[in-house]
Amino acid sequence: MKNIRNHLAAIIVAGTAFGVVPAHAEEFLVGSEVPLTGTLARVGTGMKEGIEVAADVFNRRNGKHKVKIVTVDDESSPAKAVAAVEKLASQGVVALTGGYGSNNIGPASDAANKANLVYMTSGGVDENLSQRGYKTFFRINNTAGYSTAMVGLLADMGAKSVSIVTSTKEAPADLAKDVEKILKAKGIKVVVHSFDPAITDFKPIINKVKLQDKSEIIAMVGYENDYVGIIRAAKVLKPEVKAMVGVWSLATAKMASDFPDLMPNVYGTALLPYPAEFKTAEGKEFAETYKKLFNKEPDYLGQFGYVQSMLLFEAIARAADAGTLKTGGLPAELRKSDKETLIGRVKFDDKGDNPFFSHRMGQHQSGKVAVVWPKDSATGKMNFPAVPW
Amino acid sequence: MTELILQAIYSGLLQGGSYALIALGLAVVFGTMKVINLAHGELVLLAAYVAYAVESAFEVSPIVAIPVALLVVCVSAVLVYFLVDRIQKDRELNSLILTYGIGVMLTNAVLLIWKADIRSTKSAWLQDAVVIGPFYSMRSELGFFVLSLVLMGLLWWWLSKSWYGRAVRAVASNRDAAKLMGINPRTTEIVSFVVAGILAAFAGVALYSYGVIQPPLGHALTVKAFIITVLAGVGSIPGVLAGALLLGVVEALTVTLLSSALQEIAGMGLFLLVLFLMPNGLFGTVARRG
């Protein structure tokens, strides 16, 4: 018996010395800094749901390592976001996933970088975020992916003139600038109407589109409340446009069910049609877990939160196995990721951006959302010209 | 261009009517108690969410929710009063902190109960376009604009003709002298909070009927109401109406003639300009010295 124990001990010592014995199964604390209150509460909550689904799926799928999520509400405020990151760092998290709004993500990821913690997000598309040269900053989406999709759809429509109605908030303003630049380069007439996020009555803007711009398309770059205001104003004034095209948070199940009279024929970015059709095994597992945990259909926010977190958890597991997690090996491990995910291919460049990110465009049709662009991913035919009124 | 400007003025007037309804409640309480109720916007928001709850639960028009909103918001307003009334020292200053805290609590209560999603009425009838000559609006906008004028008329009548209304004015003017005349200031203050609650209830249902609501909105409503109250001159009902309409029109004209990005700056610019030229507001009276 003693001999057997001695042999076993010798094997373990030798194995450890030569690095052939896998690292211990561990539970890793992962920090989640998201806005659960304040102006970004809705999107932050959506992202948090995706993060929780990712943790659930990872813990079931990965027999060895587990992750535990510690969530801190950043209250939609940059200062609170920094405080949240510092608090999570002091609790010993190995990395952070979350963040919404470029103005919050900027300082929060600064704080994470100072603490040498990986910060993974999908909630901010400001170009400057990935230009800071941080090796700890990672993002799965970017402005280019949204502008490519919007411009691609407008090109397929054969638009000759577009009025862009955009919020002055950082992310929409950046995207609108990108779209304007690309459309102008294509010889399309573009008029931009920037609006303050506090605006509630869009009739004076839509009246300018109707009487002055006389554009064929209204391109909306803002958030849910802005879209509702813009489309309502357009329904009242009825400008002679051929389509209403938006971006994020528009071609969603929630908008279809909450605003059935406003949404018909409206376009927006959409990763999936609605009702959601997940064709891959991972997609099906995500959808089932999401429904189990939250008793509702998954949405795009959950999907982004899931993808960013799953990539992070997998990299944490790999780094732990390689024994580099505690020696700052996580960023390098993340850069090795190259995976087909629920949002398409993700591979990080040296700035932590995902150059393969490209969105799709969906259209509200009879209470559902059909993906209509690009053609190879389309699940339905584009209704064009068509407006909600 | 004329068509654009006319529509901008019309839209601005309708928007101003909505602002007036929100600001009046704040003005009434400020006038009576010299208390700036920083939770007033949240009371308006509460009424809006009550309208949402009633509409979604019973599939009825949000207008049907007005009695429920009145009850919920008036009770909440009285509760706010009882909390403010417990302040023993420096009521004007301490009530700011207290009502701000109440506002934060109300916002979070709304968030907990109704979640962070944006909400707005599903009633197509309220959103239908009403076209009068060159003027376009939603039915709900026009309807609630008329209602806000009626409510302001009733408030003006109540303050100038009814016993309680005159008592409110007396307390606002000189609390100690009002006491000597047999007026119970506490009852009068409760009445003014109830009146503010009534106005907030109508304003909230109106807001839900033509706008989009979400939990953080309350604070922005309070700020707008405060600007209008100061712009108007403290204690002036016609001033609140004029200030609100002026603000609405200036904002809409800024969008039409300059840029929609400048709308809020234009409103603040007007506020500063009026205060610079008329420190007591548009309809405020100069404080007596000595």
Interface residues (C-beta under 8 A of the other chain):
Chain A: L36 T37 G38 T39 A41 R42 G44 T45 S76 T168 H193 S194 F195 D196 A198 I199 T200 D201 K203 P204 I205 N207 K208 L211 Q212 E224 N225 V228 G229 R232 K235 V236 L237 K238 K254 D258 F259 P260 D261
Chain B: E3 L4 Q7 A8 S11 L14 Q15 T107 N108 L111 K115 A116 D117 I118 R119 S120 K122 A124 Q127 A129 Y136 S137 M138 Y210 G211 V212 Q214 P215 P216 A220 A252 V255 T256 S259 S260 A261 L262 Q263 E264 I265
